[in-house]
């Protein structure tokens, strides 16, 4: 019997999700069916999977180091993490401690075929989460163009009128002017925050000022008189608090202080997936600055970076070139309807072969056992054996049966709503390919869903995907040629492109 823990999370903004109690019940049933002993249950209530600020989750990761448990059971994979990179990162940490993450509702095989199903499920969850966010933004655009506040905290120095337009808050305007004035005098954001708190001022939320509050004020174009929200600007839509010349001068000061804090997972799309073909080491993201001050981002082998103990001669490679090359090669595969069909069918077949009805079957078995007990009680009464104990047993079993019937109904609904189909997966891949041309966040989802590993060997990239090859549906020869001036030329050339076919993976050699 393996030792396991349960992790359950409930987001208050997702009212249709299973409750934490429901998640735990399903996970406990899963543990019983699979001979697992539950040692502890971790729960985060009203917390999103998009953030790492989940106390119980972080405690679970920390306590995994004790090696007291071998399995983490979640209701569905999107309860563990909404972001594919974070999911992979934390799974990697747990793997070092001999801990595996399993889904109670999404039965995934522990083999190469299961990797595809898990990747598709997590990729679809992340994509539709991002798509929902975009739909909300589009729904607010008209109000923004009319100068109406889109919601959230009103900027310091303003208040809302009856029609949700920003108007001056005369009591708070001097605070904003003071922040800009002190910045122009060369005073840093930390010192400004400290001075405002000393004077008894409070931020837009009524709390003491922090450095981040000062930064938000100094970058806010509303103070110029422009209504600005997510790239949409309406000039002269709100009353100005600072002059354009002062605002622009402050931006110069802020830019001179600015430190690039973009996450590695956002800057380097293949972070954690790129390997040096010479020494086998995982390549890491790094950066350099040109003579004109422009920043360039690279992937480099850590064994090459160590000057005193250098064991690899592999030079660093531009991140944008590799990311674009791999993304283009992957997109070209999904341009083939036959390839999409084959990948989608593989995921569905894996789901079917791994018995997606296990939970329902277990509930039906329990119902059959309870019905047998009820029949035995009825037979006893019919034979003349009448007692309070039999009456109570009959009543308790009837109550249990009604509960199980309700549970079965819920499971049937859950199965119908969550079951992957070829059509669903096909639509997902077509959508993600379309959106990958528009925004990097969709490119990241595309790569994280399909790409398992990329190996850099000389002037070639070897791309290993999560799906099993099916000749000829996934043949689709692709040659991607690119130079270090970052100009990308894509062509299809069957005569010169090299394709490796193995039992588990489909490889493409994309020439740099």
CORMO-V575276 format. One record per pair of residues at least 12 apart in sequence whose C-alpha atoms are under 10 Angstrom apart, sorted by the first residue. I is the first residue (numbers start at 1). J is the second residue. If there is no record, write none. Layout:
# CORMO-V575276
I/J + I/J
This chain:
# CORMO-V575276
1/31 + 1/34 + 1/35 + 1/36 + 1/37 + 2/31 + 2/34 + 2/35 + 2/36 + 2/37 + 2/38 + 2/69 + 2/70 + 2/71 + 3/31 + 3/35 + 3/36 + 3/37 + 3/38 + 3/39 + 3/40 + 3/67 + 3/68 + 3/69 + 3/70 + 3/71 + 3/72 + 3/99 + 4/31 + 4/35 + 4/36 + 4/37 + 4/38 + 4/39 + 4/40 + 4/41 + 4/68 + 4/69 + 4/70 + 4/71 + 4/72 + 4/73 + 4/99 + 4/100 + 4/101 + 5/27 + 5/28 + 5/31 + 5/36 + 5/37 + 5/38 + 5/39 + 5/40 + 5/41 + 5/42 + 5/60 + 5/64 + 5/68 + 5/69 + 5/70 + 5/71 + 5/72 + 5/73 + 5/74 + 5/101 + 6/23 + 6/24 + 6/27 + 6/28 + 6/31 + 6/38 + 6/39 + 6/40 + 6/41 + 6/42 + 6/43 + 6/60 + 6/71 + 6/72 + 6/73 + 6/74 + 6/75 + 6/101 + 6/102 + 7/20 + 7/23 + 7/24 + 7/27 + 7/40 + 7/41 + 7/42 + 7/43 + 7/44 + 7/56 + 7/57 + 7/60 + 7/72 + 7/73 + 7/74 + 7/75 + 7/79 + 7/80 + 7/101 + 8/20 + 8/21 + 8/22 + 8/23 + 8/24 + 8/27 + 8/41 + 8/42 + 8/43 + 8/44 + 8/45 + 8/56 + 8/57 + 8/73 + 8/74 + 8/75 + 8/76 + 8/79 + 8/80 + 9/21 + 9/23 + 9/24 + 9/42 + 9/43 + 9/44 + 9/45 + 9/46 + 9/47 + 9/48 + 9/49 + 9/54 + 9/56 + 9/57 + 9/74 + 9/75 + 9/78 + 9/79 + 9/80 + 9/81 + 10/23 + 10/43 + 10/44 + 10/45 + 10/46 + 10/47 + 10/48 + 10/49 + 10/79 + 11/44 + 11/45 + 11/46 + 11/47 + 11/48 + 11/49 + 11/79 + 12/45 + 12/46 + 12/47 + 12/48 + 13/46 + 13/47 + 13/48 + 14/46 + 14/48 + 18/75 + 18/410 + 18/414 + 19/45 + 20/43 + 20/44 + 20/45 + 20/75 + 21/43 + 22/75 + 22/407 + 23/73 + 23/74 + 23/75 + 23/76 + 23/79 + 23/104 + 23/105 + 24/41 + 24/42 + 24/43 + 24/73 + 24/74 + 24/75 + 24/104 + 25/75 + 26/73 + 26/74 + 26/75 + 26/104 + 26/105 + 26/359 + 26/407 + 26/411 + 27/72 + 27/73 + 27/74 + 27/75 + 27/76 + 27/102 + 27/103 + 27/104 + 27/105 + 27/359 + 28/41 + 28/73 + 28/74 + 28/75 + 28/104 + 29/104 + 29/359 + 29/362 + 29/363 + 30/73 + 30/74 + 30/75 + 30/102 + 30/103 + 30/104 + 30/105 + 30/358 + 30/359 + 30/362 + 31/71 + 31/73 + 31/104 + 32/362 + 33/358 + 33/359 + 33/362 + 36/70 + 36/71 + 36/73 + 37/69 + 37/71 + 38/69 + 38/71 + 38/72 + 38/73 + 39/68 + 39/69 + 40/60 + 40/69 + 40/72 + 41/56 + 41/60 + 41/72 + 41/73 + 42/55 + 42/56 + 42/57 + 42/58 + 42/59 + 42/60 + 42/72 + 43/55 + 43/56 + 43/57 + 43/60 + 44/56 + 44/57 + 48/79 + 48/81 + 48/82 + 49/78 + 49/79 + 49/80 + 49/81 + 49/82 + 49/83 + 49/86 + 49/87 + 50/78 + 50/80 + 50/81 + 50/82 + 50/83 + 50/86 + 50/126 + 50/129 + 51/81 + 51/82 + 51/83 + 51/86 + 52/81 + 52/86 + 57/80 + 57/81 + 58/90 + 60/72 + 60/94 + 61/90 + 61/91 + 61/93 + 61/94 + 61/97 + 61/99 + 62/93 + 62/94 + 63/94 + 63/97 + 64/93 + 64/94 + 64/95 + 64/96 + 64/97 + 64/98 + 64/99 + 65/93 + 65/94 + 65/96 + 65/97 + 65/98 + 65/99 + 66/97 + 67/94 + 67/96 + 67/97 + 67/98 + 67/99 + 68/97 + 68/98 + 68/99 + 69/97 + 69/98 + 69/99 + 69/100 + 70/94 + 70/95 + 70/97 + 70/98 + 70/99 + 70/100 + 70/101 + 71/94 + 71/95 + 71/98 + 71/99 + 71/100 + 71/101 + 71/102 + 72/91 + 72/94 + 72/99 + 72/100 + 72/101 + 72/102 + 72/103 + 73/100 + 73/101 + 73/102 + 73/103 + 73/104 + 74/101 + 74/102 + 74/103 + 74/104 + 74/105 + 74/106 + 75/102 + 75/103 + 75/104 + 75/105 + 75/106 + 76/102 + 76/103 + 76/104 + 76/105 + 76/106 + 76/107 + 76/121 + 76/122 + 76/418 + 77/101 + 77/102 + 77/103 + 77/104 + 77/105 + 77/106 + 77/118 + 77/121 + 77/122 + 77/125 + 78/103 + 78/121 + 78/122 + 78/123 + 78/124 + 78/125 + 78/126 + 79/103 + 80/101 + 80/102 + 80/103 + 80/122 + 81/122 + 81/125 + 81/126 + 82/122 + 82/123 + 82/124 + 82/125 + 82/126 + 82/127 + 82/129 + 83/122 + 83/123 + 83/125 + 83/126 + 83/127 + 83/129 + 83/445 + 83/448 + 84/119 + 84/121 + 84/122 + 84/123 + 84/124 + 84/125 + 84/126 + 84/127 + 84/444 + 84/445 + 84/447 + 84/448 + 84/449 + 85/122 + 85/265 + 85/266 + 85/269 + 85/270 + 85/271 + 85/272 + 85/444 + 85/445 + 85/448 + 85/449 + 86/265 + 87/101 + 87/122 + 88/119 + 88/272 + 88/448 + 89/272 + 92/272 + 102/118 + 103/118 + 104/356 + 104/358 + 104/359 + 105/356 + 105/357 + 105/358 + 105/359 + 105/411 + 105/414 + 105/415 + 105/418 + 105/419 + 106/118 + 106/121 + 106/351 + 106/354 + 106/355 + 106/356 + 106/357 + 106/358 + 106/415 + 106/418 + 106/419 + 106/420 + 107/350 + 107/351 + 107/352 + 107/353 + 107/354 + 107/355 + 107/356 + 107/357 + 107/358 + 107/359 + 108/347 + 108/350 + 108/351 + 108/352 + 108/353 + 108/354 + 108/355 + 108/356 + 109/350 + 109/351 + 109/353 + 109/354 + 109/355 + 110/354 + 111/504 + 112/466 + 112/467 + 112/468 + 112/503 + 112/504 + 112/505 + 113/346 + 113/347 + 113/349 + 113/350 + 113/351 + 113/466 + 113/467 + 113/468 + 113/504 + 113/505 + 114/346 + 114/347 + 114/350 + 114/351 + 114/354 + 114/466 + 114/467 + 115/347 + 115/350 + 115/449 + 115/450 + 115/452 + 115/465 + 115/466 + 115/467 + 116/343 + 116/344 + 116/346 + 116/347 + 116/348 + 116/350 + 116/449 + 116/450 + 116/451 + 116/452 + 116/465 + 116/466 + 116/467 + 116/468 + 117/343 + 117/344 + 117/346 + 117/347 + 117/348 + 117/349 + 117/350 + 117/351 + 117/420 + 117/449 + 117/466 + 117/467 + 118/347 + 118/351 + 118/449 + 118/466 + 119/347 + 119/445 + 119/448 + 119/449 + 119/450 + 119/451 + 119/452 + 119/466 + 119/467 + 120/343 + 120/344 + 120/347 + 120/420 + 120/425 + 120/428 + 120/429 + 120/445 + 120/446 + 120/448 + 120/449 + 120/450 + 120/466 + 121/347 + 121/418 + 121/420 + 121/425 + 121/449 + 122/445 + 122/448 + 122/449 + 123/428 + 123/429 + 123/432 + 123/442 + 123/444 + 123/445 + 123/446 + 123/447 + 123/448 + 123/449 + 123/450 + 124/424 + 124/425 + 124/428 + 124/429 + 124/432 + 124/445 + 124/446 + 124/449 + 125/445 + 126/441 + 126/442 + 126/445 + 126/449 + 127/428 + 127/429 + 127/431 + 127/432 + 127/435 + 127/441 + 127/442 + 127/444 + 127/445 + 127/446 + 128/428 + 128/431 + 128/432 + 130/441 + 130/442 + 130/445 + 131/431 + 131/432 + 131/435 + 131/442 + 137/150 + 137/229 + 137/230 + 141/229 + 141/230 + 141/232 + 143/164 + 143/165 + 144/165 + 144/227 + 144/228 + 144/229 + 144/230 + 144/232 + 144/233 + 144/234 + 144/237 + 145/227 + 145/228 + 145/229 + 145/232 + 145/233 + 145/234 + 145/237 + 146/165 + 146/227 + 146/234 + 146/237 + 147/163 + 147/164 + 147/165 + 147/166 + 147/226 + 147/227 + 147/228 + 147/229 + 147/233 + 147/234 + 147/235 + 147/236 + 147/237 + 147/238 + 148/160 + 148/161 + 148/163 + 148/164 + 148/165 + 148/166 + 148/227 + 148/237 + 148/238 + 149/163 + 149/164 + 149/165 + 149/166 + 149/227 + 149/228 + 149/229 + 150/164 + 150/165 + 150/229 + 151/164 + 153/204 + 153/205 + 154/166 + 154/204 + 154/205 + 155/169 + 155/172 + 155/176 + 155/203 + 155/204 + 155/205 + 155/216 + 155/217 + 155/220 + 155/222 + 155/223 + 156/168 + 156/169 + 156/171 + 156/172 + 156/173 + 156/175 + 156/176 + 156/202 + 156/203 + 156/204 + 156/205 + 156/206 + 156/213 + 156/216 + 156/217 + 156/223 + 157/169 + 157/170 + 157/171 + 157/172 + 157/173 + 157/174 + 157/175 + 157/176 + 157/177 + 157/203 + 157/204 + 157/217 + 157/222 + 157/223 + 157/241 + 158/170 + 158/171 + 158/172 + 158/173 + 158/204 + 158/222 + 158/223 + 158/238 + 158/239 + 158/241 + 159/172 + 165/227 + 165/237 + 165/238 + 166/222 + 166/227 + 166/237 + 166/238 + 166/239 + 167/237 + 167/238 + 167/239 + 167/240 + 168/238 + 168/239 + 168/240 + 168/241 + 172/201 + 172/202 + 172/203 + 172/204 + 173/223 + 173/241 + 173/242 + 174/241 + 175/196 + 175/201 + 175/202 + 175/203 + 176/203 + 176/214 + 176/217 + 176/218 + 176/223 + 176/241 + 176/242 + 177/223 + 177/241 + 177/242 + 178/192 + 178/196 + 179/192 + 179/193 + 179/195 + 179/196 + 179/214 + 179/215 + 179/217 + 179/218 + 180/192 + 180/214 + 180/217 + 180/218 + 180/242 + 180/246 + 180/247 + 180/249 + 180/250 + 181/242 + 181/246 + 181/250 + 183/214 + 183/218 + 183/246 + 183/249 + 183/250 + 183/251 + 183/253 + 183/254 + 184/246 + 184/247 + 184/249 + 184/250 + 184/251 + 184/253 + 185/250 + 186/250 + 186/253 + 188/211 + 188/214 + 188/215 + 188/253 + 188/254 + 188/257 + 189/210 + 189/211 + 189/212 + 189/213 + 189/214 + 189/215 + 189/218 + 189/254 + 190/209 + 190/210 + 190/211 + 190/212 + 190/213 + 190/214 + 190/215 + 191/210 + 191/211 + 191/214 + 192/209 + 192/210 + 192/211 + 192/214 + 193/208 + 193/209 + 193/210 + 193/211 + 193/212 + 193/213 + 193/214 + 193/215 + 194/208 + 194/209 + 194/210 + 194/211 + 195/209 + 196/208 + 196/209 + 196/210 + 196/214 + 197/209 + 197/210 + 203/217 + 204/217 + 215/254 + 218/247 + 218/250 + 218/251 + 218/254 + 219/247 + 219/248 + 219/250 + 219/251 + 219/254 + 220/247 + 221/233 + 221/235 + 221/240 + 221/242 + 221/244 + 221/247 + 222/234 + 222/235 + 222/236 + 222/237 + 222/238 + 222/239 + 222/240 + 222/241 + 222/242 + 223/238 + 223/239 + 223/240 + 223/241 + 223/242 + 223/243 + 223/244 + 223/247 + 224/236 + 224/237 + 224/238 + 224/239 + 224/240 + 224/241 + 224/242 + 224/243 + 224/244 + 224/245 + 224/246 + 224/247 + 224/248 + 225/237 + 225/238 + 225/239 + 225/240 + 225/241 + 225/242 + 225/243 + 225/244 + 226/238 + 226/239 + 226/240 + 227/239 + 260/295 + 264/284 + 264/285 + 264/286 + 265/285 + 265/444 + 266/440 + 266/441 + 266/444 + 267/285 + 267/286 + 267/297 + 267/298 + 267/319 + 267/320 + 267/440 + 267/444 + 268/284 + 268/285 + 268/286 + 268/297 + 268/298 + 268/299 + 268/319 + 268/320 + 268/322 + 268/323 + 268/444 + 269/285 + 269/319 + 269/320 + 269/322 + 269/323 + 269/324 + 269/326 + 269/327 + 269/440 + 269/441 + 269/443 + 269/444 + 269/445 + 269/447 + 269/448 + 270/283 + 270/284 + 270/285 + 270/299 + 270/319 + 270/322 + 270/323 + 270/326 + 270/327 + 270/444 + 270/447 + 270/448 + 270/451 + 270/452 + 270/453 + 270/454 + 271/283 + 271/284 + 271/285 + 271/299 + 271/319 + 271/323 + 271/448 + 272/284 + 272/285 + 272/452 + 272/453 + 272/454 + 273/447 + 273/448 + 273/451 + 273/452 + 273/453 + 273/454 + 273/455 + 273/463 + 273/464 + 274/299 + 274/300 + 274/301 + 274/322 + 274/452 + 274/453 + 274/454 + 274/455 + 274/456 + 274/461 + 274/462 + 274/463 + 275/299 + 275/300 + 275/301 + 275/453 + 275/454 + 275/455 + 275/456 + 275/457 + 275/461 + 275/462 + 276/299 + 276/300 + 276/301 + 276/302 + 276/303 + 276/312 + 276/314 + 276/315 + 276/454 + 276/455 + 276/456 + 276/457 + 276/458 + 276/461 + 277/301 + 277/314 + 277/454 + 277/455 + 277/456 + 277/457 + 277/458 + 277/460 + 277/461 + 277/462 + 278/301 + 278/311 + 278/312 + 278/313 + 278/314 + 278/455 + 278/456 + 278/457 + 278/458 + 279/301 + 279/303 + 279/304 + 279/311 + 279/312 + 279/313 + 279/314 + 280/301 + 280/303 + 280/312 + 280/455 + 280/456 + 281/300 + 281/301 + 281/302 + 281/303 + 281/304 + 281/312 + 281/455 + 282/299 + 282/300 + 282/301 + 282/302 + 282/303 + 282/454 + 282/455 + 283/298 + 283/299 + 283/300 + 283/301 + 283/302 + 283/303 + 283/304 + 283/316 + 283/317 + 283/455 + 283/456 + 284/298 + 284/299 + 284/300 + 284/301 + 284/302 + 284/316 + 285/297 + 285/298 + 285/299 + 285/300 + 285/301 + 285/302 + 285/316 + 285/317 + 285/318 + 285/319 + 286/298 + 286/299 + 286/300 + 286/301 + 286/302 + 286/305 + 286/316 + 286/317 + 286/318 + 286/319 + 287/299 + 287/300 + 287/316 + 287/318 + 287/319 + 296/318 + 296/319 + 296/320 + 297/316 + 297/317 + 297/318 + 297/319 + 297/320 + 297/321 + 298/315 + 298/316 + 298/317 + 298/318 + 298/319 + 298/320 + 298/321 + 298/322 + 299/315 + 299/316 + 299/317 + 299/318 + 299/319 + 299/320 + 299/322 + 300/314 + 300/315 + 300/316 + 300/317 + 300/318 + 300/319 + 301/313 + 301/314 + 301/315 + 301/316 + 301/317 + 302/314 + 302/316 + 304/316 + 314/456 + 314/457 + 314/458 + 315/458 + 317/456 + 317/484 + 318/484 + 318/485 + 318/486 + 320/484 + 320/486 + 321/482 + 321/483 + 321/484 + 321/485 + 321/486 + 321/487 + 321/488 + 321/512 + 322/454 + 322/456 + 322/461 + 322/482 + 322/486 + 322/510 + 322/512 + 323/443 + 323/444 + 323/447 + 324/443 + 324/480 + 324/482 + 324/486 + 324/488 + 325/461 + 325/479 + 325/480 + 325/481 + 325/482 + 325/488 + 325/489 + 325/490 + 325/510 + 325/511 + 325/512 + 326/447 + 326/451 + 326/454 + 326/461 + 326/462 + 326/463 + 326/480 + 326/508 + 326/509 + 326/510 + 327/433 + 327/436 + 327/437 + 327/443 + 327/444 + 327/446 + 327/447 + 327/451 + 328/433 + 328/436 + 328/437 + 328/443 + 328/478 + 328/479 + 328/480 + 328/488 + 328/489 + 328/490 + 328/510 + 329/463 + 329/476 + 329/477 + 329/478 + 329/479 + 329/480 + 329/490 + 329/508 + 329/509 + 329/510 + 330/433 + 330/446 + 330/447 + 330/450 + 330/451 + 330/463 + 330/465 + 330/478 + 330/508 + 331/429 + 331/430 + 331/432 + 331/433 + 331/434 + 331/436 + 331/437 + 331/443 + 331/446 + 331/447 + 332/433 + 332/476 + 332/477 + 332/478 + 332/479 + 332/490 + 332/491 + 332/492 + 333/473 + 333/474 + 333/475 + 333/476 + 333/477 + 333/478 + 334/426 + 334/429 + 334/430 + 334/432 + 334/433 + 334/474 + 334/476 + 335/429 + 335/430 + 335/433 + 335/476 + 336/473 + 336/474 + 336/475 + 336/476 + 337/426 + 337/430 + 337/473 + 337/474 + 338/472 + 338/473 + 338/474 + 338/475 + 338/476 + 339/469 + 339/470 + 339/471 + 339/472 + 339/473 + 339/474 + 339/475 + 339/476 + 340/422 + 340/425 + 340/426 + 340/427 + 340/428 + 340/429 + 340/430 + 340/473 + 340/474 + 341/422 + 341/423 + 341/425 + 341/426 + 341/429 + 341/473 + 341/474 + 342/422 + 342/426 + 342/467 + 342/468 + 342/469 + 342/470 + 342/471 + 342/473 + 342/474 + 343/422 + 343/425 + 343/426 + 343/429 + 343/450 + 343/466 + 343/467 + 343/468 + 343/469 + 343/470 + 343/473 + 343/474 + 344/420 + 344/421 + 344/422 + 344/423 + 344/424 + 344/425 + 344/426 + 344/427 + 344/428 + 344/429 + 344/467 + 345/420 + 345/421 + 345/422 + 345/423 + 345/425 + 345/426 + 346/422 + 346/467 + 346/468 + 346/469 + 346/470 + 347/420 + 347/421 + 347/422 + 347/425 + 347/467 + 348/419 + 348/420 + 348/421 + 348/422 + 348/425 + 349/420 + 349/421 + 349/422 + 351/419 + 351/420 + 351/421 + 352/419 + 352/420 + 356/415 + 356/419 + 357/411 + 357/412 + 357/415 + 359/408 + 359/411 + 359/412 + 359/415 + 360/407 + 360/408 + 360/409 + 360/410 + 360/411 + 360/412 + 360/415 + 361/408 + 362/408 + 363/404 + 363/405 + 363/407 + 363/408 + 363/411 + 364/404 + 364/405 + 364/407 + 364/408 + 366/400 + 366/401 + 366/404 + 367/397 + 367/400 + 367/401 + 367/402 + 367/403 + 367/404 + 367/405 + 367/408 + 368/401 + 369/397 + 369/401 + 370/394 + 370/396 + 370/397 + 370/398 + 370/399 + 370/400 + 370/401 + 370/404 + 371/397 + 371/398 + 371/400 + 371/401 + 372/397 + 373/393 + 373/394 + 373/397 + 373/398 + 374/390 + 374/393 + 374/394 + 374/395 + 374/396 + 374/397 + 374/398 + 374/401 + 375/394 + 376/390 + 376/394 + 377/390 + 377/391 + 377/392 + 377/393 + 377/394 + 377/395 + 377/397 + 378/390 + 378/391 + 378/394 + 428/446 + 429/446 + 429/449 + 432/444 + 432/445 + 432/446 + 433/445 + 433/446 + 447/465 + 448/465 + 448/466 + 449/465 + 449/466 + 450/464 + 450/465 + 450/466 + 450/467 + 451/463 + 451/464 + 451/465 + 451/466 + 451/467 + 452/464 + 452/465 + 452/466 + 452/467 + 452/505 + 453/465 + 453/466 + 453/507 + 454/507 + 454/508 + 454/509 + 455/509 + 456/509 + 456/510 + 456/512 + 457/509 + 457/511 + 458/511 + 458/512 + 459/509 + 459/510 + 459/511 + 459/512 + 460/480 + 460/481 + 460/508 + 460/509 + 460/510 + 460/511 + 460/512 + 461/480 + 461/507 + 461/508 + 461/509 + 461/510 + 461/511 + 461/512 + 462/499 + 462/500 + 462/506 + 462/507 + 462/508 + 462/509 + 462/510 + 462/511 + 463/505 + 463/506 + 463/507 + 463/508 + 463/509 + 463/510 + 464/500 + 464/504 + 464/505 + 464/506 + 464/507 + 464/508 + 464/509 + 465/504 + 465/505 + 465/506 + 465/507 + 465/508 + 466/504 + 466/505 + 466/506 + 467/504 + 467/505 + 467/506 + 468/501 + 468/502 + 468/503 + 468/504 + 468/505 + 468/506 + 469/500 + 469/501 + 469/502 + 469/503 + 469/504 + 469/505 + 469/506 + 469/507 + 470/501 + 470/502 + 470/503 + 470/504 + 470/505 + 470/506 + 471/501 + 471/506 + 474/506 + 475/494 + 475/499 + 475/500 + 475/501 + 475/506 + 475/507 + 475/508 + 476/492 + 476/493 + 476/494 + 476/499 + 476/508 + 477/491 + 477/492 + 477/493 + 477/494 + 477/495 + 477/496 + 477/497 + 477/498 + 477/499 + 477/508 + 477/509 + 477/510 + 478/490 + 478/491 + 478/492 + 478/493 + 478/494 + 478/496 + 478/497 + 478/498 + 478/499 + 478/508 + 478/509 + 478/510 + 478/511 + 479/491 + 479/492 + 479/493 + 479/494 + 479/496 + 479/497 + 479/498 + 479/508 + 479/509 + 479/510 + 479/511 + 479/512 + 480/492 + 480/493 + 480/497 + 480/508 + 480/509 + 480/510 + 480/511 + 480/512 + 481/510 + 481/511 + 481/512 + 482/510 + 482/511 + 482/512 + 483/511 + 483/512 + 484/512 + 488/512 + 497/509 + 497/510 + 497/511 + 498/510 + 498/511
